[in-house]
Amino acid sequence: MDRFFAIVNPAAGGGRSAKLAGPALARLREKGLQVDAIASTVQGHAVQLAREAYEQGYRNFLAVGGDGTAHEILNGVFAGRTAVQRIALGFLPLGTGNSFLRDFTRDGAEASLQALCEGRKRPVDLIRLTHARGEIYSFNLLSVGFTADVAALTNRAFKPFGHLGYLLGVFVRVVQLHRRSFALRCDDDVDWDERRSLFLTFNNSKYTGGTMLIAPHADASDGLIEFVRWGPIGRLGLLRTLPRLYDGSHIKHPLASRRAVRRVEFKAPARVDIMIDGEVATLECRSLDIVPAAVDVFI
């Protein structure tokens, strides 16, 4: 089926998506694209809508909102299935974060519209998280520790403030700073790494929070997970180096490290908060692996 199935999150971008989605979709239709659109109503609804659309034969999807909308579409298609026919995903980035597209363009919605109209797309990888109750797919990043703490607070209290809200979440979590151990091992490692850390991130793309360059070496098409670890830095040290999260130079800090891996195992005795593509879930994590070139993205 050549038609696009567009899922609109009207709440994305503090309600901006509800105002801009109609004109943006109209532009696509004027260019000759056949688009069927439906609005999601609550968190998780887009997962159900995408699952039903895939079963009906749709293979071209359009996320109208933020990264959370695209995340739900991909999980509606991939999660729980042993085999998936090739799909393509386009973006009308009208949400708050829209981190993923920054790897490819600074032009946001205009670049996405042009790619959709020209049929220009490229294959990208997905990260698969296996947890005690199932699996979740990520196209952007997964993280635990400080970054997940910030995301949880921002989503709960500050999301209407956009990028400013994320900064507010950062400074509150600096005051409440926790440095914990998340036991893991990667690829052929024999020993478990149980060192305390500020955060661990497992990245498919470079950015999070819209502008934070957490993983400057990440490549969404290289078949690898970019693993960034920042050790147990203190409050004053974190405040001094916080701006370096925005230009990627934080990985040069003596307590930071990075490596490219294909698989990660966790030895988690209990559930932990984990940020996945900007949303937070509390899960008992088992493993991560990469699914190379899993989906085509219009960009």
FENLIN-V588962 format. One record per helix or strand of 3 or more residues. SS is the DSSP state (~ for helix, > for strand). FROM is the first residue (numbers start at 1). LEN is the number of residues. If there is no record, write none. Layout:
ss = (SS SS)
from = (FROM FROM)
len = (LEN LEN)
//
This chain:
ss = (> ~ > ~ > ~ > ~ ~ > > > ~ ~ > > > ~ ~ > > > > >)
from = (4 12 35 45 60 67 88 100 109 121 134 141 146 163 184 196 225 235 249 256 263 272 279 285)
len = (6 19 6 11 6 12 6 4 10 11 5 5 16 13 3 8 7 12 4 6 4 5 5 14)
//
